[in-house]
Amino acid sequence: MLLLTLGTAAGGGVPQWNCACPGCSGARAHPDRRRRHDSLAVFGEDRSSWFLVNSGPDITEQLETHAALRPGTGSERTPVVRILLTDAELDHTLGLLRLREAHHLEIYATAPVRQALRERLALDTVLTPYTAVTWHDLPPAGQTPAVAAGIEVSAVPLSTKRPRYAADAAEDDAWVVAARLHDPASGATALYAPALAAWTEGFAKEAAGADCVFVDGTFWDEEEPRRLAISARTSTGMGHLPIDGPGGTAGRLSQLPARCLYTHFNNTNPLVDPIAPQHGVLAGLGLEVAQDGMVIEL
């Protein structure tokens, strides 16, 4: 199994178009600091077959950046695009609209996510005049998994957090999930959790048995959103465990045998500055900061 990080930023990307904070200003001055919306391309044993985990508004630029994701020689179009969704947030789903030129979209999602996209955003109504759309259930880990590009895929339920456009929808802990990716050929398992509101028992169990874990790195500390006046809520209150501090994820991740990387960085997170001292803190714990374009082979 090969993992390609197409993007590592939270909603809005880095820089965010309407923001002049140090993180955004730094990314404008130094283009190598720019980050696109978090997304992952996953290749199975057959490197010609792949699928995406999440599809943000810059998905087509992400696909075009990497030769392995472009149409093959002699092919006019990419015939099928498969996308696994970890939630129904706009920054993880707006790219589905930009993929309408594909002959066929296959979308893997949990029941509440699928319902929100089909009923609240009328995704079928919008897309079907352009392309065929097939929906696949994303089953909970422990049940018979779905299969995409030869990889067994399932969901680790994490949170009842709903997107704002579906705030009145019924609660369900499958609104936000970690994607569990298992390669039966190599036996390797990866866990991808760009939004983590709580370190649940189910997540802890799956993380302990994984070879590679991507975890929510939205905010460095609990008070970051309030301190920088981007929200009246704390990091956890916004649905993202912080990296540092008593309730942070760094200490827990450092105890895992897996290769652990942070992704989904908000523009306010000091980690978007490559010379920030927080990088050294994580390195000392054996943890990594994911970068756009990284390749991990398991």
C-alpha positions in Angstrom: 0.0 0.0 0.0 1.3 3.4 -1.0 0.0 6.6 0.6 0.4 10.0 -1.1 -0.5 13.1 0.9 -2.3 15.4 -1.6 -2.9 18.1 1.0 -2.5 18.8 4.7 -4.5 21.9 5.5 -7.7 22.5 7.3 -10.7 24.3 5.8 -9.6 27.4 3.8 -6.1 26.0 3.1 -2.8 27.9 3.9 -2.9 30.7 3.1 -6.6 31.3 3.5 -7.9 33.9 1.0 -9.3 36.3 3.5 -6.7 36.1 6.2 -3.4 38.0 6.9 -2.4 36.1 10.1 1.4 35.2 10.4 0.7 31.7 9.0 -1.1 33.0 5.9 1.3 36.0 5.4 4.3 33.6 5.7 2.8 31.3 3.1 2.3 34.1 0.7 5.9 35.3 1.1 7.2 31.7 0.9 5.3 29.6 -1.6 6.9 26.4 -0.2 4.8 26.9 2.9 1.5 26.7 1.1 -0.8 23.8 2.0 -3.8 22.5 0.1 -6.9 20.9 1.8 -6.1 17.6 3.5 -6.6 14.6 1.2 -4.9 11.3 0.7 -4.4 9.2 -2.4 -4.1 5.5 -1.7 -2.6 2.9 -4.1 -2.9 -0.8 -3.6 -0.5 -3.5 -4.9 -1.5 -2.6 -8.4 0.0 1.0 -8.5 -2.2 1.8 -11.5 -5.4 1.7 -9.3 -6.0 4.2 -6.6 -8.7 6.0 -4.6 -8.9 9.3 -2.6 -9.7 9.9 1.0 -11.7 13.2 1.0 -12.1 15.6 -1.8 -11.6 19.2 -1.1 -12.2 22.3 -3.3 -8.7 22.1 -4.7 -8.8 18.4 -5.6 -8.3 18.8 -9.4 -5.1 20.8 -8.8 -4.0 18.1 -6.4 -4.6 15.4 -9.0 -2.9 17.3 -11.7 0.2 17.8 -9.6 1.0 14.1 -9.4 1.7 12.2 -12.6 0.5 8.9 -11.1 -3.0 10.4 -10.8 -3.3 11.7 -14.4 -4.9 9.8 -17.2 -2.6 7.1 -18.7 -1.0 7.5 -22.1 -3.7 7.0 -24.8 -6.5 7.6 -22.3 -8.7 10.6 -22.9 -10.4 10.5 -19.5 -9.9 8.9 -16.1 -12.7 6.4 -16.2 -13.5 5.9 -12.5 -12.7 8.0 -9.5 -13.2 6.4 -6.1 -13.5 8.6 -3.0 -13.8 7.7 0.7 -15.2 10.4 2.9 -14.3 10.8 6.6 -17.2 13.3 7.2 -19.6 15.5 5.4 -17.8 18.8 6.0 -17.6 21.1 2.9 -13.7 21.2 3.0 -13.8 17.4 2.5 -16.6 17.1 0.0 -16.8 20.2 -2.3 -14.3 18.6 -4.6 -16.8 16.0 -5.6 -18.4 18.7 -7.8 -15.1 19.3 -9.5 -14.8 15.7 -10.4 -17.9 15.7 -12.5 -15.9 15.2 -15.8 -15.1 11.6 -14.7 -17.2 8.9 -16.4 -18.1 7.4 -13.0 -17.7 8.4 -9.4 -17.8 5.8 -6.6 -18.3 7.3 -3.2 -17.7 5.4 0.1 -19.4 7.0 3.1 -21.2 6.3 6.3 -25.0 6.5 6.4 -25.3 10.0 8.0 -22.7 11.4 5.7 -24.3 9.9 2.6 -27.7 11.2 3.6 -26.5 14.7 4.3 -24.8 14.9 0.9 -27.7 13.5 -1.1 -30.5 15.3 0.7 -29.1 18.5 2.2 -26.6 19.3 -0.7 -28.6 17.5 -3.4 -25.4 16.0 -4.7 -27.1 13.4 -6.8 -29.3 16.0 -8.5 -26.3 18.2 -9.3 -23.9 15.4 -10.4 -25.9 12.9 -12.3 -26.5 15.1 -15.4 -22.7 15.0 -15.8 -21.5 11.6 -14.5 -22.6 8.3 -13.1 -22.6 8.2 -9.3 -22.5 5.0 -7.2 -22.7 5.1 -3.4 -21.0 2.5 -1.3 -21.5 1.9 2.5 -18.4 2.5 4.6 -18.9 -0.2 7.3 -17.6 0.0 10.8 -14.2 -1.5 11.6 -14.7 -5.1 12.7 -17.4 -5.8 10.1 -16.8 -7.0 6.6 -15.0 -4.2 4.9 -15.6 -2.6 1.6 -12.8 -2.9 -1.0 -11.4 -0.1 -3.1 -8.4 -0.5 -5.4 -7.6 -3.8 -3.6 -7.5 -2.1 -0.2 -10.0 -3.1 2.5 -11.7 0.1 3.8 -13.8 0.6 6.9 -14.7 3.4 9.4 -13.8 4.0 13.0 -16.7 6.1 14.4 -15.3 9.2 16.2 -17.9 11.9 16.7 -21.4 13.2 16.4 -20.2 16.5 15.0 -22.4 17.5 12.1 -21.5 20.1 9.4 -23.3 23.4 9.9 -25.7 22.8 7.0 -26.9 19.7 8.8 -26.8 21.0 12.4 -30.4 19.8 13.0 -29.8 16.3 11.8 -30.0 13.3 14.1 -27.0 12.5 16.2 -24.8 9.6 15.1 -21.2 8.7 16.1 -20.5 8.0 12.4 -20.8 11.6 11.3 -17.0 11.8 11.7 -14.9 8.7 11.3 -11.3 7.7 10.9 -10.6 5.8 7.7 -9.1 2.4 8.4 -7.1 1.2 5.4 -5.8 -2.4 5.3 -3.7 -4.0 2.6 -4.4 -7.7 2.5 -1.3 -8.2 0.2 1.2 -6.7 2.6 -0.8 -7.0 5.9 -0.2 -3.3 6.6 -2.8 -1.0 8.1 -3.1 2.8 8.1 -5.5 5.0 10.0 -6.5 8.4 8.7 -8.2 10.8 11.2 -8.1 14.4 10.1 -10.8 15.4 12.6 -10.6 14.0 16.1 -12.8 15.4 18.7 -12.1 12.7 21.4 -9.7 9.9 21.9 -12.3 7.2 21.9 -11.8 3.6 23.0 -12.4 2.4 19.4 -9.8 4.8 18.0 -7.3 3.8 20.7 -7.7 0.2 19.8 -7.3 0.7 16.1 -4.4 3.1 16.5 -2.5 0.5 18.7 -2.7 -2.0 15.9 -1.9 0.2 12.9 1.4 0.7 11.1 0.8 4.3 10.2 -1.6 6.8 11.8 -2.5 10.3 10.5 -4.1 12.5 13.2 -5.9 15.8 13.5 -3.3 18.6 13.8 -5.8 21.5 13.4 -4.7 23.4 16.6 -1.5 23.3 18.6 -3.1 24.0 21.9 -6.5 24.2 23.5 -6.8 28.0 23.7 -5.5 28.7 20.2 -8.9 29.6 18.7 -9.8 31.9 21.5 -6.4 33.4 21.9 -6.3 34.4 18.3 -10.0 35.5 18.2 -11.1 33.1 15.5 -13.7 31.5 17.7 -15.2 31.8 21.2 -14.7 28.1 21.6 -11.6 26.1 22.5 -10.0 23.6 20.2 -11.9 20.7 21.7 -15.1 22.8 21.6 -14.6 23.1 17.9 -14.3 19.3 17.5 -10.5 19.0 17.3 -8.3 17.7 20.1 -5.2 19.9 20.4 -1.7 18.6 19.8 -0.1 19.9 23.0 -1.1 20.2 26.6 -2.8 17.8 29.2 -5.6 16.8 26.9 -3.5 16.8 23.7 -2.7 14.0 21.4 1.1 14.2 21.3 1.6 12.3 24.5 -0.7 9.5 23.4 0.7 9.2 19.9 4.3 9.0 21.2 3.4 5.8 23.0 2.2 4.1 19.8 4.5 1.7 17.8 3.1 3.1 14.5 4.6 5.9 12.4 2.5 8.9 13.5 2.0 12.1 11.5 -0.1 15.2 12.0 -2.3 16.6 9.2 -5.2 19.1 8.8 -3.4 22.2 10.0 -5.3 25.4 10.6 -3.6 28.6 9.3 -3.2 29.7 12.9 -1.2 26.6 13.9 2.5 27.5 14.4 3.5 24.3 12.7 2.7 25.9 9.3 6.0 27.8 9.9 8.8 25.3 9.2 11.1 27.0 11.7 8.7 27.2 14.6 10.1 25.6 17.7 7.0 23.3 18.0 8.6 21.2 15.2 11.4 20.3 17.6 8.9 19.4 20.3 7.2 16.8 18.1 10.5 15.5 16.7 11.6 14.8 20.3 8.6 12.7 20.7 9.2 10.8 17.5 6.2 12.4 15.8 6.0 13.9 12.3 4.4 16.9 10.6 2.9 15.7 7.3 3.8 17.7 4.2 1.9 18.0 0.9 3.3 15.5 -1.5 4.7 13.0 1.0 4.9 9.4 -0.1 4.6 6.6 2.5 4.9 2.9 1.5 3.6 0.3 3.9 
